[in-house]
Amino acid sequence: MATLSILVLIALFAATLVPGFDLGLAALAAAFLLGLAAGVPADKVTGFFPGDFFVLIVGVTALFAAAQLNGTLDWLLDLLLRLVGGRVVLIVLVPFVVGAVLTALGTLPAAATAIVSPIALGFAARYRISPLVAAVLGITGIISGLLSPLAVYGVTARELSTKLGIGLPGSAPVTFLFGGLLTGVVVCAAWLVVGTRNGAVPPGRVSAPSAATGHATAGPSAAEGGTPVTSSAGRAPGSGAGTATAVSTAPEATRERIGARALTVLCLLTVVVLSVGFDMNVGYLGLTGALVLQVALRLPAGAIVSRIPWNVVLLIGGLLTYVGLMQHLGAFKKISDLLQVEGAPMLSLLVLCYIAGVTSFAASSIAVFVTAMPLLPPLVADGVSPVGGVLALALASVLVDINPLGITGGLILGAAEPSARPRLFRQLLAYGSASIVVAPAFAWLAFGWW
């Protein structure tokens, strides 16, 4: 049954090449049929449906839908644009920095992704930045801060190391943080170089749209060699090369509009503070904030609900239900067993990194990290660096997170423009598949010897 579940998953992805095939529906049906074949009751299969993901993505997208309907989201993006002087290269770095700060302060990755994704994909839609580049940079920022002394991975790494008898030096927390940040900077720099050369990140500067006209102005930056910008709402966002484009539908500021902005910003800040500082569920907070805005600002409820990406909820919910059944049947353990080889300690660490990377692709990264850590002490006893081993294993687990099979991918797809989602799904799947090959080797080569 474990082998069959792997073959069915491969078949499901191959079937996406057929026009009109819905992967979310097919994954739910496959989970039901495979459960019947394996003797798993239907109610247990239903229990694999990620209810927490459903609340998370619905709550966050409803909140940002309300913010967009009342014009506040456009206003906030324009404000961020002015803060970076209109430089497009700096615009794409804003989500990276925000994500790194959030997770370094202790925000859970899912909550940080829920906050960063709308910012990153909002910039992509407005300024003709590739949605893939914007998403990768935003999530890479989140990964960069995950090993800080306050973050979930940093705390887990230290506590498990102590429990397992892995002797970490006193400088380990700083080393973990530095390693995560260094990885993020390297990935970010590589994507910026590639993006600027192939047009995924347009050159020059853009100016925020005029509140009165809704059209962007070139301003003095055009004289400095920047790119003049005109409104082009009819052009596909994130389509690749070309000049950056600013699009705004925000009406002229009025007293009522200022009040709506103030209330919306207050709701957004409240969600961030309560989720980061008090570890409250960001999905339910988002739902509550959306309800407050809808009632107070008399927004049409149907407009908010219609902006929730239900197709993404079905897609990721169906896939995670099937993946949960695969884990129950032992499919991922079978994959890990196939990768195990005998060898030198460093070679064994490389194999362990690949096991963590392959398993994390479709499972919880923190769960994989916690599960793989008990395999590390024998390698440390044979000569592997304790700091390097923990750091390599942690990064191998999280660097494959940028794929469409988990909560991270669902939030990214939910924040993207509807027209960009099919292509972005394929790009994320290709990127995630490539990261399985590259990320564990990179983590092992860069940090295994530390």
N, C-alpha and C positions, 0 to 999 in steps of 0.2 A: 504493500500500500504506500509506503514511503517513496519507493522508486516510481510508482505510478503517479503519485502527486507531483513529482518533479517533471515527469514527462507531460502531464496535463498542463502544468504552468507554462512550459515551453510552447505547447500547442496553442495556448490562449494568446500568447504574445505574437506567435506567427499569424494567428487569425486576424490580428489588427490590420494586416495588409489588405484584408477584404473590405471594400467600401461598405459603409453602413454598419459594420460590426461594432457592438457596444461591449467593451471589455468589462465594465462594471456589472452589467446584467449577466454576462457569461460567467464571471467569477462566482457570483452568488449561486447560479445554477450548478456550476461545477462543484462548488463546496457541498451543495445538497446531495448531488449524485455520488460524489466520492464518499461522503459520509454514509450514504446507504450501503455502498460497496464495502466500506470498512467497518460497518456495524456501529457507527457513531450516531446517536439519536439526533433528530432535527433540532431539538431545543438546545442541545450542547453546541451544535454548529452555529445556531443563532447567537449563542453566548460569546462566540468569537467576534461578532460584529463590534467594531470600536465605538461604543457609545460616547466615550470621552472625546474622540475625534469629532464626532457629529456635533456635540455641543460646542467644541472649540471653534471649528470652522464656521458654523452657523452664527455663533455669537459675535465673533470678530468681524466677519464680513457684513453682518447686519449693522454693527456700529459704524464701520467705515462707509457703508452705503448711506446711512443717515447723514454722516459728515459730508459726503459728496453731494447729496441732494440739496443741502442748505448752503452749499458753496464754500464751506470751511476748508475742505480738503484741498481745493484749488488754491485757496488763499495761503494755506500752510506751505504748499509746494512752492508757490511764488516767493514766500518769505525765505525758505531755504535756498532758493536760487539766488536771491540777492545777497545772502550771507556768504556764498562762495564766489561772488563776483561774476556769476553767469558762466564760469568756465565749466564746460561739459565734463571734462576729466575729473574735476573736483565734485561735480554733481553725483557721479556714480560712486564716489568714495563716501558720501554721506551715509548711505545704509550700512556700509562696512564699519564705519566708526561707531554708529549708533548700536549696531549688533554687538560689537566687541565690548563696549561700555556696559550694555545691559547684562550680558552673561558674566562679565568679570565682577559685577556687583552682586551676582547670585541669582539672576533671573533664570528660570528653567528654560531650556532650549526651545520648547514648543511655544512658550509665552513670548520669548524674544522673537521667534519667527513670525508669530502672529502680529507683532508690532512692526517688524522690519519689512515684511513682504509687501504690504500696501504702499509703503514709501518707495521701495525699490521699483516695483512694477508701475507705480504711478509716474515716476520719472521716466521710465522706459516708454510709456504710452505718450507722454507729452513731448518728449524731446528726441524721438526717433532713435533711442538707444536700444540695442538688442535686448529683448526680455531675458534671454539666457544669461547674458553678461551681467545685467542688473541683479538677477536672482543669485547667480554664483557669488558675486561680490558681497551681497548682503548676507548670505548664509555663511560664507567664509569668515566674515567678521564675527558672526555668532560663534563659530568654531574656535576662532582665535582666543576668545575670552573664557572658554569652557574649563581651562585648567588653572584658573586663578585660585588663590587660597580660599576665596569665598564661593566659588562655583561648584556645581554638583559633581563634576568629574574630579576637580582638584580635591575636594573633601573626601570623595569616595576612594580615590587613589591612595590618599594618606591613611585612611582608616583601614582599608583592606590590606595595605602593605604591613601595617602594624599587627593586624590580626593574623596574617599569614607568615609573620616572621621575616619579612623582607626588610632588611636594614637600610632605611633611607637616611641620608645625611640631613643635617639641619637646614641646608640650603635647598633641599628638594622642592619646597613650594615655589620659591622664586624661579628655580630651573624649569619647573613645569610651566609656569606662566610665560617665561621667556620662550620656551619651545613652541607653545601654542601660538604666541604672537608672531614669532619668526616664520612659522608655517603659513599663517594667514597673509603676512606681508609678501612672501615669495609667490604664493598662488595669486594674490591680488595684482602684483606687479606683472606677472606673466600674462594674465588676462587683459590688463590694460595695454600692454605692448601689442598683443595680438589684435585686440579690439580696435585700437587706434589705426593699425595698419590696414585692416580689412574693412573699415568703415562701420563696424558694429558700435563704436563710440565716435560720433561725429566730431570733427575738429572745431576749434574756435570757441566763441562764446555765444550765449543767448541772453536775451533780456526778458524779464517778466512781462506778461501781457498787460497792456494798459487797462485799467479798471473801466474806463469809459468806452473803449472801442473793442476790447477783447482780442486785439491784435498785438503781437509782440513787436517791440521796437529794437532796432539795432543799437542805437545809442552810440557813445564814443568808442565802444569796443570794435565797431566796424573799421574805424580808422586805424586800429591797432592790428589789423589783420584777422579780426574775428569774423564770424559768419553771420550776416544779417539773417533775420528770421521772419518768416511770415506765417500767418495762421493757415493750417492745412488740415482741417478736421477730417477731410475726406480721404486722406492718405492712410495707409495701413501702418499702425504703430509698430516700431521695432522691426522694420522690414530690411534693415541693413544699412548700406552706404547711403550717404546723402547729407544734406545739411540738417542741423538740429531744428526741431520744430516745437514751438510753444503753443499750446491750445488752452484756452480758458473760457468757461461759460459763466464765470462769476459776474453778477450784476454790480452796478455801481453801489459802493458802500453807503448804507443808510443807517439811521439809528437802530432800526429793527434788525438790520443785517449785522451790525456790530454786537448787538445783544445775542443773536443766534450764534455768532462766532465765539463769544465769550463762554456761553453755556456749553458749546460743543468742545472747546478746548478744555474746559473744566471736567467734562465727562471723560475725555481722552486721558487727561492727567490722573484723574481718579482711578481709572482702570490700570494705568501703569504703576501708580504708587501702591495700590492694594495688591496687585499681582506680584510686584517685585518685593515690596517691603513686608507684606503680610502673607505671602504665599497663598493668596486666594485664587480660585479658579478663574482664569482669564476669559474662558468661554461664557460662563454665567455672568461675569461682570460685563462683558460685551453686550449680551442680551439685555441686561438691565439698563445699560447706558443707551442702547438703541431705543428701548421703550420710553425712557425719560425724554429723549430728543423727539421721538415721534409724537408724544402727547403734548409736550411743552411747545413745540414749534408747529404743531398741526400738520405734520408731514403725512402724505398718503401711505398708509400701512402696506398697501399692495405694491407700491413702488419699492419699498425696502425689501419685502419678501422676494420680489421678482429679481432683485440684484444678488440674492444669495445663489452661488453657483451650485445648484442642485445636481447637475451632471457630474461635477467634481466630487461631491459628497457620495454619490452612487459609485463612481469609479473607484475612489480610494477605499470607501467602506466595503465594497465587494472584494477588492483585492486583499485587504487586511483580514477579512473574514476567511478567505481561502488560505492565506498565509498562516493564520492561527491554526487552521485545521492541519496544515502541513507540519507545523511545529508539534502538534499533538501526536501526529503519526510518526514523528522522528525523522522527517526528511532532512532537516538541517544538520542533525547529528550524523546522518549518513554522509552528507556532503563533507562534513568536517573529517570523518573517518577516512574518506577517500584521499584527503590531502595530507594525512599524517605520514611522515617518513622518519626514519632513524638517521641521525647525523650529529655533527658538531653542535655545541650550544647555540652559536649564532645562527646556524642554519635552522635549528629547531625554533628559534625565535622568529625567523622569517616565516616558517610554516605557520606558527601560531598567529602571526600578524595576518596572514592570508585567511586563516580560519575565521578570525574576528571580522575581517573585511567582508568576506563572502556572506557570513551569517548576518552581519549588520545591515546588509543591503536591503533586506526585506523584513528585518526584525528590529526590536528596540535596541539602540546602540548601547545605552547604559546597562541594559540587561545582559547583552553580549559581553561587555567589558567586565561586569561583575562575575559572569560565568567563566570567562577565560582567565581571569586573574589567578585562580588556584593552580593553574598549569604553569605559572611563572616561577615559583620558588625553586623547583628542581633545576631550572635553567640558571637561576642566579647562583645556586650552589655549585654549578659546573663552570662558573666564570663570567656569566652575562652581567653587565652593569645593572644594578637594581634600579637606578634612576632612568637609564636608557631603556631598560626593558619595559618599565611601566609607561614611560612616555611614548615609546613606539607602539605599544599595544593600544593605548588610549587613542592616539591619533589614527591608527589603522581602523579603529572602530567607528570614528566619527567622520572621517574624510569621505566616506561613501554615502553619507546622508543625503547628498544632493541628488536625489532620484525621485521619480513620481510614485513610488510604491509605499510611501509612508506619510506621516502627518506633515513633515516638511514639504514634500512635493505637493500635497493637497493644498496647503496654505499658499504656496507659490502659484499654483494653477488657479486657485480661487481669486487671487489678487490681480491676475493678468486680464487683459482685454479678452472678451469672448472670442473674437476672431483670431487671436494669437494662441489660444489654448491648445488646439490640436497639434500645431507645429512645436509648441513649447513642450508638450508632453513627450513627443518623439525625441526632441533635443535633450531633455532631462534624462530620458531612458538611455540614450546613447552615452551621455556624459557619465551617468551613474555606472553603466556597464564598463566603460573605460576606466573609471576610478577603482573598480575592483582589481584591475590588473596593475594599475600604476600606484595607487595610494599606499597599500601595504609595503610595497618595495621601497617607496620614498620614505615612509616613516621608519622602516628598518635601517635603510642606508644612512639617513640623516641623523637619527637619534639613538640607534641601538648601541652605539659605542660610548655614549655620554657617561 
